[in-house]
Amino acid sequence: MISIYILTYNEEVDIADCIESVIRLSDDVIIVDSFSSDKTIEIASRYPVQIVQHKFESHGQQRTWMLKTIPTKNQWVYILEADERMTPELFAECIAASQRQQAIGYYVAERVMFMGQWIRRSTQYPRYQMRLFDKDKVWFTDYGHTEREVCSGSVDFLKETYPHYTCSKGLSRWIEKHNRYSTDEAKETLRQLEKGAVSWQQLLWGKSEVERRRALKDLSLRIPLRPLVRWFYMYFILGGILDGKAGFAWCTLQAFYEYLILLKVEEFKTHPTLTMSVSNTIESKELNKLPQKLT
């Protein structure tokens, strides 16, 4: 069997459906909540799940803390976020993979659900995330506003995917949280630009989609007019135009997000003290309010 972690912060809209998608599959479901101020805990308490609250510091630290601190019934775990769903087909493949133990962790691809449909082309499908793994052999570090996994062993990929309802709480919340995300991404962009060259070997001959995508991101940081280039790439090269109205909206939102990052990079270059000022402000006022999801 596999234990399921569900990360939450103010997820009253999604938490019931998320729990419902796993409660009949796993014998061990653990809610890791960052002190939600809405009805998340009240709703989760109606189900036979374990609820643990921990102050949010960063995405990487939250995941590493829960892996090291919260006991689980099973050695193999799956990380689920509240606006995502587990499917019976994916869970069955997770069980089979954990029993084979040919790898210590497995990447799983998301299906982004937006405006009532799966937008496959605009979202660079398949985009993989480390979700299933042996809890003693994987941990996480911070990268920009999100996290990156560190694995002590070989990894592999699952065929089944999970649905991700990226805008389930409304467009206003999506814009609000990506405004915050763009600040961390701008600081990470500055760090990456200072580190040096793009890994062309990984970009052209990377062993996996994850390696190639990360090298492509490093390259994209150095491209002039990045927001326009990203919109063109997603809409025409990836085929977002075939995703209809939802595809156009998604590509435009992503270009807007890139533009926010670019503006904040320039702002930090012009006023370097703002980087520290923003960090202190987040730490003192907003640290425990940061949402748990990257779209």
C-alpha positions as semicolon CSV with decimal commas, in nm:
position;residue;x (nm);y (nm);z (nm)
1;M;0,000;0,000;0,000
2;I;0,097;0,365;-0,040
3;S;0,056;0,656;0,202
4;I;-0,080;0,982;0,059
5;Y;0,027;1,331;0,168
6;I;-0,211;1,614;0,075
7;L;-0,064;1,964;0,106
8;T;-0,317;2,235;0,190
9;Y;-0,359;2,605;0,258
10;N;-0,709;2,754;0,234
11;E;-0,836;2,475;0,014
12;E;-1,204;2,462;0,116
13;V;-1,308;2,461;-0,250
14;D;-1,100;2,155;-0,343
15;I;-1,022;1,953;-0,032
16;A;-1,336;1,735;-0,025
17;D;-1,302;1,625;-0,389
18;C;-0,929;1,566;-0,340
19;I;-0,982;1,345;-0,035
20;E;-1,269;1,164;-0,206
21;S;-1,034;1,070;-0,489
22;V;-0,800;0,879;-0,253
23;I;-0,991;0,780;0,059
24;R;-1,115;0,450;-0,087
25;L;-0,776;0,367;-0,234
26;S;-0,518;0,431;0,039
27;D;-0,522;0,316;0,400
28;D;-0,318;0,618;0,510
29;V;-0,411;0,974;0,405
30;I;-0,233;1,264;0,576
31;I;-0,335;1,629;0,545
32;V;-0,035;1,861;0,587
33;D;-0,190;2,201;0,642
34;S;-0,017;2,540;0,667
35;F;-0,266;2,678;0,921
36;S;-0,556;2,746;0,686
37;S;-0,788;3,028;0,787
38;D;-1,090;2,898;0,594
39;K;-1,292;2,575;0,634
40;T;-1,021;2,342;0,505
41;I;-0,963;2,168;0,838
42;E;-1,335;2,156;0,922
43;I;-1,409;1,980;0,593
44;A;-1,107;1,746;0,614
45;S;-1,209;1,645;0,969
46;R;-1,520;1,478;0,830
47;Y;-1,302;1,208;0,677
48;P;-1,088;0,933;0,837
49;V;-0,761;1,115;0,769
50;Q;-0,469;1,230;0,981
51;I;-0,436;1,611;1,003
52;V;-0,105;1,777;1,086
53;Q;-0,046;2,153;1,082
54;H;0,294;2,308;1,029
55;K;0,396;2,667;0,964
56;F;0,487;2,713;0,599
57;E;0,841;2,834;0,534
58;S;0,899;2,727;0,175
59;H;0,782;2,455;-0,060
60;G;1,102;2,254;-0,032
61;Q;1,123;2,284;0,346
62;Q;0,757;2,193;0,395
63;R;0,795;1,873;0,197
64;T;1,122;1,773;0,359
65;W;0,980;1,843;0,706
66;M;0,675;1,623;0,650
67;L;0,885;1,339;0,510
68;K;1,121;1,343;0,808
69;T;0,870;1,420;1,082
70;I;0,529;1,265;1,009
71;P;0,513;0,886;1,056
72;T;0,339;0,690;0,780
73;K;0,198;0,340;0,768
74;N;0,381;0,272;0,443
75;Q;0,736;0,323;0,320
76;W;0,622;0,444;-0,021
77;V;0,440;0,775;-0,036
78;Y;0,264;0,993;-0,292
79;I;0,241;1,372;-0,274
80;L;-0,095;1,512;-0,381
81;E;-0,200;1,875;-0,378
82;A;-0,554;1,985;-0,306
83;D;-0,639;2,098;-0,660
84;E;-0,521;1,765;-0,800
85;R;-0,694;1,428;-0,807
86;M;-0,582;1,069;-0,781
87;T;-0,732;0,825;-1,031
88;P;-0,784;0,451;-0,973
89;E;-0,567;0,378;-1,277
90;L;-0,280;0,592;-1,150
91;F;-0,304;0,444;-0,801
92;A;-0,290;0,089;-0,941
93;E;0,023;0,177;-1,137
94;C;0,174;0,335;-0,824
95;I;0,114;0,014;-0,628
96;A;0,274;-0,196;-0,901
97;A;0,576;0,036;-0,929
98;S;0,634;0,042;-0,553
99;Q;0,627;-0,338;-0,540
100;R;0,876;-0,376;-0,825
101;Q;1,115;-0,131;-0,657
102;Q;1,321;-0,090;-0,973
103;A;1,362;0,277;-0,884
104;I;1,345;0,482;-0,564
105;G;1,105;0,737;-0,713
106;Y;0,873;0,801;-1,006
107;Y;0,774;1,110;-1,199
108;V;0,408;1,155;-1,291
109;A;0,270;1,386;-1,562
110;E;-0,012;1,631;-1,497
111;R;-0,317;1,700;-1,711
112;V;-0,394;2,070;-1,668
113;M;-0,770;2,127;-1,652
114;F;-0,858;2,487;-1,738
115;M;-1,188;2,648;-1,842
116;G;-1,359;2,310;-1,826
117;Q;-1,120;2,117;-2,048
118;W;-0,781;1,949;-2,063
119;I;-0,547;2,187;-2,243
120;R;-0,292;1,937;-2,358
121;R;-0,088;2,134;-2,610
122;S;-0,048;2,474;-2,439
123;T;0,084;2,318;-2,120
124;Q;0,390;2,142;-2,265
125;Y;0,236;1,803;-2,192
126;P;0,377;1,578;-2,061
127;R;0,523;1,782;-1,774
128;Y;0,646;1,555;-1,497
129;Q;0,663;1,603;-1,121
130;M;0,826;1,376;-0,863
131;R;0,523;1,234;-0,678
132;L;0,575;0,867;-0,591
133;F;0,883;0,759;-0,398
134;D;1,048;0,580;-0,108
135;K;1,022;0,841;0,167
136;D;1,374;0,773;0,301
137;K;1,544;0,829;-0,035
138;V;1,397;1,156;-0,164
139;W;1,393;1,507;-0,019
140;F;1,337;1,854;-0,155
141;T;1,521;2,184;-0,189
142;D;1,386;2,526;-0,286
143;Y;1,399;2,657;-0,641
144;G;1,238;2,993;-0,715
145;H;0,887;2,986;-0,572
146;T;0,868;2,609;-0,591
147;E;1,084;2,306;-0,509
148;R;1,316;2,054;-0,667
149;E;1,365;1,696;-0,563
150;V;1,695;1,539;-0,457
151;C;1,705;1,163;-0,510
152;S;1,949;0,909;-0,368
153;G;1,898;0,646;-0,634
154;S;1,759;0,584;-0,982
155;V;1,422;0,728;-1,087
156;D;1,168;0,642;-1,354
157;F;0,840;0,760;-1,509
158;L;0,481;0,638;-1,477
159;K;0,246;0,620;-1,775
160;E;-0,074;0,725;-1,599
161;T;-0,140;1,095;-1,533
162;Y;-0,324;1,304;-1,276
163;P;-0,576;1,587;-1,338
164;H;-0,476;1,928;-1,205
165;Y;-0,759;2,183;-1,171
166;T;-0,530;2,480;-1,188
167;C;-0,791;2,758;-1,167
168;S;-1,051;2,590;-0,949
169;K;-1,050;2,876;-0,697
170;G;-1,106;3,141;-0,959
171;L;-0,895;3,359;-1,183
172;S;-0,846;3,627;-0,918
173;R;-0,663;3,385;-0,687
174;W;-0,454;3,254;-0,976
175;I;-0,341;3,608;-1,060
176;E;-0,285;3,698;-0,694
177;K;-0,065;3,399;-0,619
178;H;0,132;3,426;-0,943
179;N;0,205;3,786;-0,859
180;R;0,372;3,655;-0,543
181;Y;0,539;3,370;-0,729
182;S;0,692;3,615;-0,976
183;T;0,890;3,780;-0,696
184;D;1,064;3,453;-0,604
185;E;1,111;3,366;-0,972
186;A;1,274;3,705;-1,034
187;K;1,523;3,644;-0,754
188;E;1,592;3,291;-0,883
189;T;1,640;3,433;-1,234
190;L;1,907;3,669;-1,106
191;R;2,083;3,379;-0,932
192;Q;2,072;3,164;-1,244
193;L;2,207;3,442;-1,464
194;E;2,496;3,489;-1,224
195;K;2,579;3,116;-1,222
196;G;2,678;3,112;-1,589
197;A;2,611;2,909;-1,901
198;V;2,319;2,697;-2,018
199;S;2,367;2,320;-2,012
200;W;2,344;2,256;-2,386
201;Q;2,417;1,888;-2,333
202;Q;2,107;1,847;-2,117
203;L;1,902;2,069;-2,347
204;L;1,984;1,870;-2,662
205;W;2,059;1,524;-2,529
206;G;1,901;1,517;-2,184
207;K;1,810;1,169;-2,065
208;S;1,457;1,272;-1,965
209;E;1,188;1,533;-2,018
210;V;1,273;1,676;-1,676
211;E;1,638;1,741;-1,766
212;R;1,551;1,892;-2,103
213;R;1,274;2,113;-1,962
214;R;1,495;2,251;-1,687
215;A;1,776;2,327;-1,933
216;L;1,522;2,495;-2,161
217;K;1,408;2,712;-1,873
218;D;1,767;2,820;-1,805
219;L;1,802;2,910;-2,173
220;S;1,472;3,101;-2,174
221;L;1,601;3,330;-1,898
222;R;1,851;3,470;-2,147
223;I;1,617;3,523;-2,444
224;P;1,521;3,884;-2,531
225;L;1,147;3,966;-2,525
226;R;1,087;3,649;-2,326
227;P;0,712;3,702;-2,263
228;L;0,638;3,740;-2,635
229;V;0,866;3,450;-2,726
230;R;0,696;3,227;-2,471
231;W;0,348;3,320;-2,598
232;F;0,448;3,249;-2,959
233;Y;0,619;2,924;-2,860
234;M;0,322;2,796;-2,659
235;Y;0,050;2,913;-2,895
236;F;0,201;2,828;-3,233
237;I;0,496;2,591;-3,183
238;L;0,338;2,375;-2,913
239;G;-0,003;2,403;-3,078
240;G;-0,196;2,602;-2,817
241;I;-0,402;2,741;-3,104
242;L;-0,561;2,396;-3,127
243;D;-0,674;2,418;-2,763
244;G;-0,928;2,681;-2,860
245;K;-1,038;2,963;-2,633
246;A;-0,886;2,796;-2,328
247;G;-0,552;2,760;-2,504
248;F;-0,540;3,127;-2,600
249;A;-0,629;3,232;-2,245
250;W;-0,368;2,999;-2,094
251;C;-0,088;3,115;-2,323
252;T;-0,175;3,478;-2,251
253;L;-0,174;3,422;-1,875
254;Q;0,165;3,252;-1,893
255;A;0,308;3,537;-2,100
256;F;0,170;3,784;-1,844
257;Y;0,340;3,584;-1,568
258;E;0,671;3,595;-1,756
259;Y;0,632;3,971;-1,800
260;L;0,583;4,016;-1,425
261;I;0,903;3,820;-1,362
262;L;1,092;4,024;-1,619
263;L;0,971;4,354;-1,470
264;K;1,075;4,247;-1,120
265;V;1,417;4,133;-1,244
266;E;1,474;4,480;-1,386
267;E;1,345;4,636;-1,066
268;F;1,584;4,433;-0,853
269;K;1,874;4,521;-1,082
270;T;1,792;4,892;-1,052
271;H;1,719;4,881;-0,681
272;P;1,919;4,587;-0,531
273;T;1,801;4,666;-0,178
274;L;1,447;4,571;-0,282
275;T;1,547;4,204;-0,295
276;M;1,625;4,199;0,076
277;S;1,333;4,426;0,154
278;V;1,087;4,195;-0,022
279;S;1,234;3,890;0,151
280;N;1,200;4,049;0,494
281;T;0,844;4,157;0,421
282;I;0,741;3,808;0,315
283;E;0,914;3,652;0,615
284;S;0,755;3,884;0,869
285;K;0,405;3,926;0,726
286;E;0,322;3,670;0,459
287;L;0,532;3,362;0,526
288;N;0,248;3,155;0,664
289;K;0,003;3,272;0,399
290;L;0,180;3,147;0,088
291;P;-0,031;2,901;-0,114
292;Q;0,099;2,554;-0,188
293;K;0,063;2,536;-0,566
294;L;0,262;2,626;-0,890
295;T;0,077;2,625;-1,207
